[in-house]
Each structure stands twice: as structure tokens, then as C-alpha cells.
Amino acid sequence: MKAEMRRELAQKSFEEKIRKVGELISLSRRIKADASTDTAENTAFNGAELSESVLARDWNSPEEDAAWSNL
């Protein structure tokens, strides 16, 4: 992620960040549903699906749970 994009994301509220993640997950589901054939072109790169898995890996950790335990 570019530094400018990181700064922009850091300035957004927590609720806005969660909304963006929800949009990525929704987009990923729509892309999966729209993919009627499994061609090399369809499976080569799916950015939304990759983003969802990276977020899940980063957010589903003991460290992240500890960081947000006071909420």
C-alpha cells in the first residue's frame, strides 16, 4: 500500500474503516457469484478475495484481540 494511501486511511474513523472492509467482502462475494466459469483469467488474480484473506489473517490474531479488548 502506498504511503499516501496509508495516511489517508489512518485519518478515517474506525467506523469508516469497517465500512470499507465490508465493501471489500461484499465485492468479493459478488465476484465469486458472477464467475460462472473457472478459467485461468478468472483465477489468476482476485484482489478483493486476497484482501479479505489478508485482513482476516491480520485481524484474527491474539495480538489484535488484546489490542481491542477494552472495547
PLY file of the C-alpha trace (Angstrom):
ply
format ascii 1.0
element vertex 71
property float x
property float y
property float z
element edge 70
property int vertex1
property int vertex2
end_header
0.00 0.00 0.00
1.38 3.41 -0.90
2.34 5.77 1.92
-0.24 8.34 0.80
-2.99 5.73 0.90
-1.88 4.66 4.39
-2.01 8.26 5.65
-5.47 8.72 4.16
-6.71 5.50 5.75
-5.18 6.42 9.12
-7.17 9.66 9.16
-10.51 7.91 8.67
-12.68 6.93 11.60
-12.83 3.34 12.82
-16.40 3.08 11.53
-15.31 4.19 8.05
-12.53 1.58 8.04
-15.02 -1.15 9.00
-17.41 0.03 6.25
-14.58 -0.21 3.69
-13.77 -3.76 4.82
-17.44 -4.65 4.48
-17.43 -3.27 0.94
-14.40 -5.41 0.08
-16.06 -8.54 1.46
-19.28 -7.77 -0.41
-17.36 -7.20 -3.62
-15.52 -10.47 -3.16
-18.79 -12.36 -2.75
-20.30 -10.72 -5.84
-17.23 -11.58 -7.90
-17.39 -15.20 -6.76
-21.10 -15.38 -7.61
-20.57 -13.79 -11.04
-17.77 -16.15 -12.00
-19.67 -18.77 -13.96
-16.59 -20.46 -15.39
-13.28 -21.27 -13.80
-10.81 -20.04 -16.40
-7.19 -19.05 -15.92
-8.22 -15.43 -16.39
-10.77 -15.64 -13.55
-8.42 -17.39 -11.14
-5.18 -15.56 -11.94
-5.82 -12.59 -9.64
-8.75 -11.71 -7.45
-7.75 -8.63 -5.46
-10.90 -8.49 -3.34
-10.53 -12.12 -2.28
-6.86 -11.62 -1.49
-7.66 -8.51 0.56
-10.26 -10.41 2.56
-7.83 -13.20 3.41
-5.06 -10.78 4.39
-7.41 -8.79 6.62
-8.67 -11.98 8.25
-5.12 -13.16 8.91
-4.09 -9.80 10.37
-7.22 -9.20 12.40
-7.81 -12.73 13.72
-4.78 -12.87 15.98
-4.23 -12.89 19.75
-2.33 -9.61 19.47
-5.24 -7.91 17.72
-7.72 -9.30 20.27
-5.59 -7.92 23.09
-5.33 -4.52 21.40
-9.13 -4.21 21.15
-10.04 -5.92 24.44
-11.03 -2.64 26.12
-13.90 -2.02 23.68
0 1
1 2
2 3
3 4
4 5
5 6
6 7
7 8
8 9
9 10
10 11
11 12
12 13
13 14
14 15
15 16
16 17
17 18
18 19
19 20
20 21
21 22
22 23
23 24
24 25
25 26
26 27
27 28
28 29
29 30
30 31
31 32
32 33
33 34
34 35
35 36
36 37
37 38
38 39
39 40
40 41
41 42
42 43
43 44
44 45
45 46
46 47
47 48
48 49
49 50
50 51
51 52
52 53
53 54
54 55
55 56
56 57
57 58
58 59
59 60
60 61
61 62
62 63
63 64
64 65
65 66
66 67
67 68
68 69
69 70
